[in-house]
Amino acid sequence: MISSDVLVIGGGFAGLAAAAALSKAGATVTILEALEGTMPTFRGELLHSPGVRALHEIGLGDVVSPDFGVDVHGFAAFDGADRDPVVLPYASRSEPGFGFDHVTLVKHLRTAIATSARTKLVTRARVEDLVYERGRAVGVRCTNGLDFRASLLVAADGRHSKVRRLLRIPTTTTLLSHMVIVSLERDLLPRPGFGHVFVGPPGPALAYPYAQGKVRMCIDVPLAMATGRERIASYVREHYARFIPAPLRDALVATLERGELSGCANHAIYTSACVAPGVALIGDAGGCSHPLTATGMTAALHDVSTLTACLSRAGGSDAGRARALDEYQRRRYRFVRAREVFAHAMYEVFREAGPGALSLRAGMFRYWQANERARRASMRILAGDDSRVTSFLAEYARVMADSGRLAWGGAQGGSGLWQVGRMLAASMEGLRPLLDVARLNPQGPRSNAD
């Protein structure tokens, strides 16, 4: 049996960040990773400016350098290849976000962890079951026969978390779409130094710099699309390329024709709790949203910072740790629920081609174009600088009011009434995901011992 203060399950970005933060706070940490190498499937590669600040706070700020990625200064949203984009900058140009290659960064962090006296990384350690004492999780049993014990377990084992399933935490999981991933060896983005969102049916596309002179494109495709590499490439060329400005479009088409693409699934996962006695869930293990808003990595670092801060005030007793987990859950959900609302609502509006979504989308772009305050407020919500659900609802109401005034102002007879009716339909279409998220209220921690 191997013991430490904290046991982190999952050796990806979130788990490594948690190990760094908790060891910096004085804990001995063991990290269990099921694989020998890094996860082969695509993972997040964008940090908003609050995520960069969090990296510095937990002692990993050295990775925010040209050796690992590039600065990102905000987002540019395109509603058509022939239209000027709406540029949504971060609050301060002196505090940019960061785009990076996920695999390269995780490999570096694992090497750094291996040199720390307070941390130990164990690979090929796949969790089989949880170990309980008096109704509280105190360790795990792995498939290789090894047992690990700790005063606190931190589950960072991803969206399909084994620990979450073992805890029997009620979870709502929805498979939303597939993502086609394309890497371009030239930076041909229309707005250099910005992330890009291209809108048009049947789904949005995200493009961003992730290294010097390199761009990643993530293209959302419906679940019902044809399978097979050649068919997928043909589908993207036919249905998406026209929404992307040249010369980026030409580079995308050429890369698709060479068959250079990969893919992954997009899920929305909502949890009703992110703690249990002796356990905290962080990152995607605690839930995730569609990656359109690129908030997953920033949210994971918020989890790490919040958990570390709560534990630092807890003391060494079981009762103190229990109070810290209660506080972590409250603070985490205050931040995460706003992210879930924003990501879900944006995705619903940007992927739909019905008259309601099209009308609301047009209103959103008009609102951004006409109002600098609106652009900055939206970016604060997107980046995580403003995590209040009420802030999103206020911005949503402003978009609806602005769009409704435009529709009413141009109304003439039946045509005007039809436009106003279409805006009401857009309102219902946009509010549906908000209601879906709002009904999932976080519950308190509880024992799930078998």
SELUMVEX-485710 format. One record per residue (C-alpha): residue in three letters; z, y, x. Coordinates in pm, whole numbers, plus 50000, padded with zeros to 5 digits. Example, Ala and Ser with C-alpha at 12.3 -4.5 7.8 and 13.67 -1.06 7.14 Angstrom:
<rs>
ala507804955051230;ser507144989451367;
</rs>
This chain:
<rs>
met500005000050000;ile498985034450132;ser501015065150027;ser500455102850039;asp501525133749846;val498195136649660;leu495495110949589;val492045125749520;ile489615101949351;gly486085112649438;gly484725124849772;gly482115149049639;phe482195186949646;ala485055191049396;gly487215164049553;leu486725177249907;ala487495212849795;ala490675200549624;ala491725181649937;ala491175212550152;ala493135235249917;leu496065211449864;ser496375202450232;lys496335239550317;ala499255243150074;gly501185216650274;ala500395183550100;thr499205151750265;val496025140850088;thr494085108150068;ile490535109849931;leu488965078649782;glu485165077149770;ala483365047749612;leu480225051849826;glu479695050750200;gly477265080150196;thr476655109449965;met475665106549600;pro471875100649587;thr471295119049258;phe470875156549227;arg474015177949208;gly474725215049164;glu473665239149438;leu474545273949313;leu477805292449339;his478355324649148;ser480245352349326;pro483685341349193;gly482985306749334;val482265321749677;arg485555340749658;ala487325308349572;leu485805290849877;his487285317750100;glu490665315349925;ile490985277849985;gly489945280150348;leu486305268850326;gly484655302750357;asp482955292650683;val480335273150487;val479045305250328;ser476665311250617;pro472935308450700;asp473675274150850;phe474205260050502;gly472425282550254;val471415317550142;asp472945346349950;val472015349849582;his472445384049421;gly472105375449052;phe469475362148814;ala466055372648689;ala465135360548338;phe461445357348243;asp460265355547883;gly456635348547973;ala454665347148299;asp452905380348227;arg456075400148148;asp458465418248378;pro461755399948411;val465185412148310;val467245414248629;leu470945405748590;pro472765414348914;tyr476275404049012;ala478945430748975;ser478835439749345;arg475995434849592;ser478635430949863;glu479905399649684;pro476825377649632;gly476615342049513;phe475395313649734;gly472595288049710;phe472795256949930;asp471625221349982;his474285199749818;val473945169250042;thr474075189750363;leu477185208350251;val479045177050138;lys478305159550469;his479705189550656;leu482845190550442;arg483455153350493;thr483235158050870;ala485655187250851;ile488075167050639;ala488045138850895;thr489385162351164;ser492345174550957;ala495775160051028;arg496825162350662;thr493785145750502;lys492295111050514;leu488945100350366;val488575063850263;thr485035053050169;arg483955021949979;ala487145025849776;arg486125020849413;val488945025349160;glu489544995248938;asp492755004648756;leu495625029348744;val499165020448847;tyr501995033048624;glu505735036948658;arg507835048248360;gly504725059948172;arg503365081248456;ala500375073348679;val501555069249039;gly498535053449205;val495355033249179;arg494194998049255;cys490754994949412;thr488174967249385;asn488604959849758;gly492214949549691;leu493854980449840;asp496554999849651;phe497115037249695;arg500185056549574;ala500905093749541;ser503075118749358;leu499925133449200;leu496465119449122;val493505143449111;ala490435129048939;ala487245144149085;asp484995114549011;gly482275132348816;arg480975135348464;his481305098048390;ser484795096448537;lys486365061848561;val489825077748574;arg489145096848251;arg488125064648079;leu491215046348207;leu493385074448071;arg491625071247733;ile491205108947701;pro489125116147387;thr485745128747501;thr482555139747327;thr479475131547536;thr475945142347442;leu472825133847640;leu470855166147606;ser467685162347810;his466255151848144;met465805173848448;val462785172848676;ile463695184449028;val461035198949260;ser461605212649611;leu459255239149750;glu458975245750123;arg458015282550074;asp460025309649902;leu457545323749650;leu460095336249399;pro459015368349222;arg462445383749289;pro463575372449637;gly467285366249668;phe467775359449296;gly468055328749080;his465265326848821;val465175314348462;phe461765309048301;val461845305847924;gly459285288547706;pro459075257147498;pro459755228747532;gly462595239047765;pro463785263848029;ala463215261148403;leu465645272548671;ala464515282149024;tyr466655294249313;pro466675296849693;tyr468825270049858;ala467935274950227;gln465945299150438;gly462395298650297;lys463095270150053;val463285269449673;arg464555243449428;met463125241649074;cys465005223948793;ile462865219148482;asp464445208648153;val462345182847965;pro463015166347626;leu464475131547601;ala461335119147425;met458955128547706;ala456775102147870;thr458285082248158;gly456785074148494;arg456255097648788;glu452595105548717;arg453155110848345;ile456155133248407;ala454185154248656;ser451315157248410;tyr453705167048130;val455295194848336;arg451895208248448;glu450625209048091;his453685222847911;tyr455585244348164;ala453305258248435;arg451865285648214;phe455315301348171;ile455805305648549;pro454175334548738;ala451755328449023;pro451975321149315;leu455165301549236;arg453235283248964;asp450525272549209;ala453095259049455;leu454805239749174;val451545224149055;ala450515214449408;thr453895197749470;leu453685178749140;glu450195166649224;arg451575151749545;gly454155133049338;glu457085150349510;leu459695151449234;ser462955135649134;gly465085136448822;cys468495134248661;ala470065135448316;asn471675165948153;his474885160047959;ala477315181047761;ile480775165347794;tyr483755180647615;thr487265167747677;ser490335172247458;ala492685171647758;cys492345175448134;val495785162548234;ala497985132448172;pro501395124048322;gly500815123448697;val497075131448676;ala494845162348675;leu491095161748608;ile488925186948792;gly485225195548799;asp482865174648590;ala485575148348536;gly487175173948304;gly483885180848124;cys480525196948192;ser477755217048028;his473985220048059;pro473205233548411;leu471035262448284;thr473795287648358;ala474605271748698;thr478345274148635;gly479415238548722;met480235243949089;thr481985276949023;ala484035260948745;ala485035232348979;leu486345257149238;his488195275748963;asp489855242448874;val490845237049237;ser492275272049281;thr494125270648948;leu495625236349010;thr496745245749360;ala498355277949236;cys500185259948955;leu501485232849189;ser502635258249447;arg505185271249195;ala506265236949074;gly508715224849338;gly508915188449440;ser510345172649125;asp508495152148865;ala509585177148599;gly508215205948804;arg504865188448849;ala504725181148477;arg505205218148400;ala502535226648657;leu500055203148489;asp500805218848151;glu500115253248297;tyr496935240948471;gln495565227248145;arg496175259647958;arg494635281248230;arg491695257948289;tyr490655256647925;arg490895294247886;phe488215296448155;val486165265348078;arg485825270147702;ala484055303147759;arg481675285748003;glu480975258147750;val480275282947473;phe477965303747690;ala476025274547839;his475565256547508;ala474505287247315;met472065298847586;tyr470515264347609;glu470075261147234;val468375295047212;phe466185290147520;arg464905255347440;glu464155258347068;ala460725269146940;gly461695275246577;pro461485310146424;gly465255315146434;ala465605307746805;leu462465327346893;ser463745357346703;leu467165355946865;arg465605350947208;ala463435381847159;gly466495401447049;met468425390347354;phe465695401847592;arg465345435147408;tyr469095440147431;trp469105433547806;gln466075455547871;ala467485485547689;asn471065485347812;glu472455483248167;arg475945478048029;ala474665447647841;arg473095433048154;arg476275437248353;ala478495423948072;ser476305393248029;met476345386548402;arg480135389548416;ile480355362548148;leu477725340748317;ala479355343248662;gly482905337548538;asp484285372148613;asp484985375048239;ser486115341848092;arg487125353147743;val485345336447452;thr485865368947260;ser483715386947518;phe480845363147456;leu481205366247080;ala481215404247108;glu477995403647315;tyr476445378747072;ala477275401646780;arg475695431146960;val472495411347016;met472385402346647;ala473105437846535;asp470465452346767;ser467865426946659;gly468745431846295;arg468325469646318;leu464915465446478;ala463825441146209;trp465115463545928;gly463635494846083;gly460175479446078;ala460575464245735;gln457975470845468;gly458315452245143;gly458305414345158;ser457425414445526;gly460605433145615;leu462785410645402;trp461215380445570;gln462055394845915;val465675401145817;gly465905365945675;arg464555352045998;met467285370646188;leu469935355345962;ala468465321146041;ala468695329646410;ser472335338746364;met473155304946213;glu471145287246480;gly473065304746755;leu476505300446599;arg476175262946550;pro476995253946914;leu479875278646915;leu481465260546623;asp480875226746791;val482745238547100;ala485505257946922;arg486645227946720;leu487575209247041;asn491055222947100;pro492865211647417;gln495865189647355;gly498955185747564;pro499355158547829;arg500495124447723;ser500985089747861;asn498065065547841;ala499685036048012;asp498095002447934;
</rs>
